[in-house]
Amino acid sequence: MSCSHSVVLLNNALKIAVMKNGDLSLIQLCLDKEKRDITESVIAIYQNELNLLSDVVNLLVKRAVFHKQISSVDELTKLTTEIASYCADEFKKT
């Protein structure tokens, strides 16, 4: 993405890009099965890390439940903590 100077890939499903103006872009990655190419779709632009993190956790938890990667409250708690911790560490780097 040419408008960004820092990019974080999350679970091969989402990408966060820090744009030149400091805004944060949340991007969904999808596989085009016909073209065998990855397409990117901007979900939203954020000015606030907390709002971005809330949406990232929500989307990745929904994805994990759908793919039956988590099935208990303990697994949900662990996944949420891991995602939040990873994102917080990445935010500190930017």
Secondary structure, DSSP 8 states (H G I E B T S, - for coil): -TTEEEEEEETTTEEEEEETTS-EEEEEEEEETTTTEEEEEEEEEES-HHHHHHHHHHHHHHHHHHTTS--SHHHHHHHHHHHHHHHHHHHHH-
